[in-house]
Amino acid sequence: MMQRIEVTPRIWQRILNLRSARGNETLNGHLSAEEEAALQLYGPLARRDAGPLTLAQIGQSLDGRIATPSGDARDVSGPDGLSHLHRLRALVDGVVIGVRTALHDDPRLTVRHCEGGDPARIVIDPQGRLPDEAMPLRGDGIRRIIVQGVDRARPRGIEVIRLTPNGGWISPAAIMTALRRAGLGTLLVEGGGRTIAGFLEAGLIDRLLVTVAPVIIGAGPQGLTTRDPIQTLAQAMRPETRVYSLGSDILFDCDLGRSLGREKAVPPSRQDAALQS
């Protein structure tokens, strides 16, 4: 059954308080069903007392596209889908993207559509292709991390994690281990689709959030394409899923490793797939 969410100021403040371990206060007044649904969706993502958590977010069209053939992805998600993405950024410690996304989109990866602090910006760049002046690496007081497979000096203030690549790619498991050691407990893998698929195949995604906008693109890159396609539907992942109406978009909240209330342990890696972007 689909639930509609409403993120009112008092509910969002409650969620931010959960993130900062100040979540024991009582809300005054009756909560609507839509406010309760917002707490149900974002509350577990904000908590810091249930261990590390890795999210992945994809915004796509009705036909599963994330951009046009030319790469235009600006308006795939509707305004409410975009606000949802910024809420996720505000709740995590770091946002992870692949170098292809960094080069093509030059994203800011900041929180602008809701109250909340900016997360650390993390770029996976196996061959050291990302220019130092790229938007994700700009100096603005926010932590910046680049995961490289080559020895390339970066400007002061940019943290470099050097990992040995295999066949030109870096193991998602090795990346995750390094980021945990760097003190990043809750992570959002935001793009691109191949980067998300790499973490997904490696069994490292706990929650996959897919927003679908009512638009048909007809051609262009798809949201998820795994390296090892399955042969039968019996092999397909069938996660426990909750469905929410955000307004302009529909959200599928998929549990890939722990309960939606964050009660199970983090699953071991199923395989050591390699990132492609």
Backbone hydrogen bonds, N-H to C=O, Kabsch-Sander energy under -0.5 kcal/mol:
donor,donor_aa,acceptor,acceptor_aa,energy
3,Q,243,V,-2.4
5,I,245,S,-2.0
6,E,34,E,-1.6
8,T,6,E,-1.3
12,W,8,T,-2.7
13,Q,9,P,-2.2
14,R,10,R,-1.8
15,I,11,I,-2.2
16,L,12,W,-2.6
17,N,13,Q,-2.2
18,L,14,R,-1.8
19,R,15,I,-1.7
20,S,16,L,-1.5
21,A,18,L,-1.4
22,R,17,N,-4.1
36,E,32,S,-2.4
37,A,33,A,-1.9
38,A,34,E,-1.6
39,L,35,E,-2.1
40,Q,36,E,-2.3
41,L,37,A,-2.1
42,Y,38,A,-2.7
43,G,39,L,-2.0
46,A,42,Y,-1.4
46,A,43,G,-0.8
47,R,43,G,-1.2
53,L,185,G,-2.0
55,L,187,L,-3.3
56,A,207,R,-2.1
57,Q,189,V,-1.7
58,I,209,L,-2.5
60,Q,58,I,-0.5
60,Q,211,T,-3.0
61,S,65,R,-2.3
62,L,215,V,-2.5
63,D,215,V,-0.6
64,G,61,S,-1.8
66,I,221,P,-2.4
67,A,221,P,-0.7
68,T,72,D,-1.6
71,G,68,T,-1.8
73,A,71,G,-0.7
76,V,73,A,-1.2
82,L,78,G,-2.2
83,S,79,P,-2.0
84,H,80,D,-2.0
85,L,81,G,-1.9
86,H,82,L,-2.0
87,R,83,S,-2.0
88,L,84,H,-2.1
89,R,85,L,-2.1
90,A,86,H,-1.9
91,L,87,R,-1.0
91,L,88,L,-0.9
92,V,88,L,-1.0
92,V,89,R,-0.6
93,D,186,T,-2.7
94,G,186,T,-1.3
95,V,120,A,-2.9
96,V,188,L,-3.2
97,I,122,I,-2.2
98,G,191,G,-1.6
99,V,124,I,-1.5
99,V,277,S,-0.6
100,R,277,S,-1.7
102,A,98,G,-2.0
103,L,99,V,-2.8
104,H,100,R,-2.6
105,D,101,T,-2.5
106,D,101,T,-0.7
106,D,102,A,-1.0
112,R,110,T,-0.7
120,A,93,D,-2.5
121,R,143,R,-2.4
122,I,95,V,-2.7
122,I,120,A,-0.5
123,V,145,I,-2.1
124,I,97,I,-2.5
125,D,123,V,-0.7
125,D,147,V,-3.1
128,G,125,D,-1.5
134,A,131,P,-1.7
137,L,134,A,-1.5
138,R,135,M,-1.5
140,D,138,R,-0.8
144,R,157,G,-0.6
145,I,121,R,-2.9
146,I,159,E,-2.8
147,V,123,V,-2.9
148,Q,146,I,-0.7
148,Q,161,I,-2.5
149,G,125,D,-0.7
149,G,126,P,-1.2
152,R,150,V,-1.1
158,I,155,P,-1.9
159,E,144,R,-2.7
159,E,157,G,-0.6
161,I,146,I,-2.6
161,I,159,E,-0.5
162,R,160,V,-0.6
163,L,148,Q,-2.9
163,L,161,I,-0.7
166,N,169,W,-3.6
169,W,166,N,-1.2
175,I,171,S,-2.1
176,M,172,P,-2.8
177,T,173,A,-2.4
178,A,174,A,-2.2
179,L,175,I,-2.4
180,R,176,M,-2.3
181,R,177,T,-2.1
182,A,178,A,-1.2
183,G,180,R,-1.9
184,L,179,L,-2.0
185,G,183,G,-0.8
187,L,53,L,-2.5
187,L,185,G,-0.5
188,L,94,G,-2.3
189,V,55,L,-3.2
189,V,187,L,-0.5
190,E,96,V,-2.5
190,E,188,L,-0.9
191,G,96,V,-1.0
196,I,192,G,-2.5
197,A,193,G,-2.4
198,G,194,R,-2.1
199,F,195,T,-1.9
200,L,196,I,-2.5
201,E,197,A,-2.8
202,A,198,G,-1.4
203,G,200,L,-1.6
204,L,199,F,-2.5
206,D,54,T,-2.4
206,D,204,L,-0.5
207,R,54,T,-1.7
208,L,254,C,-2.5
209,L,56,A,-3.3
209,L,207,R,-0.6
210,V,208,L,-0.6
210,V,252,F,-2.5
211,T,58,I,-2.9
211,T,209,L,-0.5
212,V,250,I,-2.9
213,A,60,Q,-2.5
215,V,213,A,-2.5
217,I,215,V,-0.5
223,G,64,G,-1.9
235,Q,232,T,-1.5
236,A,233,L,-1.5
240,E,255,D,-0.7
242,R,253,D,-2.1
243,V,1,M,-0.5
244,Y,251,L,-2.6
245,S,3,Q,-3.0
246,L,244,Y,-0.7
246,L,249,D,-2.5
247,G,249,D,-0.9
250,I,212,V,-2.3
251,L,244,Y,-3.1
252,F,210,V,-2.8
253,D,242,R,-3.1
253,D,251,L,-0.6
254,C,208,L,-2.9
254,C,252,F,-0.8
255,D,240,E,-3.0
256,L,206,D,-3.2
256,L,254,C,-0.7
257,G,206,D,-1.0
257,G,258,R,-0.5
258,R,206,D,-0.6
262,R,259,S,-2.5
270,R,202,A,-0.6
273,A,271,Q,-1.0
275,L,170,I,-1.4
